[in-house]
Structures are given as structure tokens and as C-alpha cells.
């Protein structure tokens, strides 16, 4: 069993490495692949907040456009049409927000469906077909959550999860290839994403996978009487240190270099990297999320605060409790309850190259002196006056009642 699981893991890793997130131009592949006579569903798995592409791998040559459909459960009466009947709907991926509705997070390119920042609720069946309801190809998409993801820091001696075996099934992790080193010239980090897979002889045969009797843990191929598998084995991420050289850049001409050197006084040159800088002002005690330009969750992304490296060993979400500054699994930098000391320039690395900087300033609103004619001042004075009148009234009422009771109950001499 161990040898077979090792072989399955290696083969699935190769399949995922070749197909994960590669959005490429395609030729006329429809002439090479015939549509199956009986509709089956290809099982694919991704991590939440990632972007994936589903190509319509077959269609008749006379069909000039396809329509994509989404069904949460097979044979369900609730079917969502993801395109117009010309198959031309597109969206701008730069405006995508996590958690938004699926209808706002997809695009169509060359008959392929692209879903941006996939969420756990996007898991289900995706079918490409015609507006008349003829289906050519189907996918069983499993988007695995990051809420309880397991993180292993290999430099600290931590290890990935062992296989989980029950009587009817075995759970194991399929890892993708290591990412590139997220920095160059200095110590960086690499990530390796692993997704949960199950091996069982009871999987439903209508779902096609890279290996027989193997599918992702959230697949609809898993029999209904099985327990929910994701709580038994969560996705995981392995992180290790790395060191990569920086690519050589063109050296400016001698005259240009001399002019550049005398711009700065006393021959001192600033240590700020020469990358585009974006300036941003943030009110105090508010939350801020910074995104690296052009980066996706599957990219190798790193963050620096000035000259301080924000390594995931110390700043990955969940490493410590009550973290104000952390990096999530989608590579976003979070600053919660911004304070004055958060003022700095934050630098972003993407795929081993320094690409952008964010100069953050914390702005405090100056206190404005109010005049007696301001509506707020009038409201406060009116409230204070009414409260004072009520207190005076209660005071006189108490003393009046005491005086009356003294007159009536005055003891005889």
C-alpha cells in the first residue's frame, strides 16, 4: 500500500505541476479529441483564493461557441449559466475581490472558463455545452479551504502529515513542485502546497482521475456514506529557506553613472530599492490589506518592512496568537488596527524579483475647535441644560415633599 501511495503521489504531483494555473494559448485541439459518448467528470483540486482554468477539451467542429454551466450537486434542479449564449462574457481580474459571487469572478477565453480567487463554495460540477443543453465535457472541481491548513516549517525540524488509514479508505497529501525562491541575493523562502487526496475502491466510477481509485478529498466521487474527509486531513503547506542569485542587470553608461553619483550629497546614496513606489495614507485604528501587483496566490511572494525581512516563519497567519501584522495564504500583507509605528515603506517581491514598494503614512485628523453655533455644540448645550433642569426639579420636589410631611406630622408641644 505504501509503495502504491508513493507512486500515486508522484504521478499526481507531476499532473498538477503541468496543469496548475497554466493559462496558455491553445491550438485546434478539438480535432484531436473526440467527446465521450457518456458524460464523465474530470476531477481537479485547488486551494481557496487561487485562480484556475477549465478548458472545454472537446466539442463538435461546427460549434462556434460554448456555454458553461455550474451545478453544485449532480442532477440538481439549480443550475447556474455562467456565460451568455454567445460565450463572450469577460471580467477584469484586477477588480476581483475574495468572497464575491461566482458570477462576478469568471472569464471566458478560447472556450475555457477561468475562475478568479476560487472559494470553497465554488466546488461542484462545471459543464461546457450548447445553449440547447447538449453537454460536451465536465469537471468535478474541489476547492479545499485554508482555514485549518497545516503548516510545516522544515527548517525548524517540523514534518508533513503522515498518511491516514481507515478500513474503507486511505488519506494522503499530493504536493505540487516547490515554488521559486521568493527573494534573490538574500535568504528567501520556498512554499510547497499539498492537497488532500483519498484512495478507495468505493469511489464512484463516473468521475475520472489521474489514477484509478484515487480522487481529491472533496470530490463528488467520494461515496455519501463516507465521513467528511477534509476535517480528517486538511491541506498543508511546507516552507523552507532558500538562497538564489539575482539576475544580472544592465549597467548604465559611464556618464550616466557619474551624474547619478553626484546627485546625492557627500557621496551617500539611499538604500531604497529602485522600484515603483505607491503612497498611501491610512487613518489610525483601521485595518489595511496590501496586495503585491500582478501576484496570484500560487506565486512566490515575499514582503519587507523597510530593511526588515518579514519571513513566513514569524509572520504567516496563525503562527502566533493576536498578530497585527501577518501574511495570509493568498500572499496579502495585513495590518490590523494601524498604529503610528506602522509608518514605513513596505516592499514586495514576486517570483524572486523586487517589484514594488508601498510607503504608508498614518494620518491623524487635527482637532477642530467648535464654535457655540455648531450643531454639535447646540445639541450638547441643550442636553446639558435639560439634564440640569431635571436635576433641579427633582431636588426641589424632594425638599418640598419633606417640608409638607414635616407640617402634617409635626409633633405637639
Secondary structure, 3 states (H helix, E strand, C coil): CHHHHHHHHHHHHHHHHHHCCCCCCCCCHHHCCCCCCCCCEEEEEEECCCCEEECCCCCCCCCCCCEEEEECCCCCCCEEECCCCCCCCCCCHHHCCCCCCHHHCEEEECCEEEECCCCHHHCEEEEEECCCCCEEEEEEEEEECCCCCEEEEHHHCCCCCCCEECCCCEEEEEECCCCCCCCCCCEEEEEEEEEEEEECCCCCCCEECCCCCEEECCCCCCCCCCCCCCCCCCCEEEEEEEECCCCCCCCCCHHHHHHHHHCCHHHCCCCCCCCEEEEEEEECCCCEEECCCCCCCCCCEEEEECCEEECHHHHECCCCCCCCEEECCCCCEEECCCCHHHCEEEEEEECCEEEEEEEEEEECCCCCCCCCCCHHHHHHHHHHHHHHHHHHHHHHHHHHHHHHHHHHCCCCC
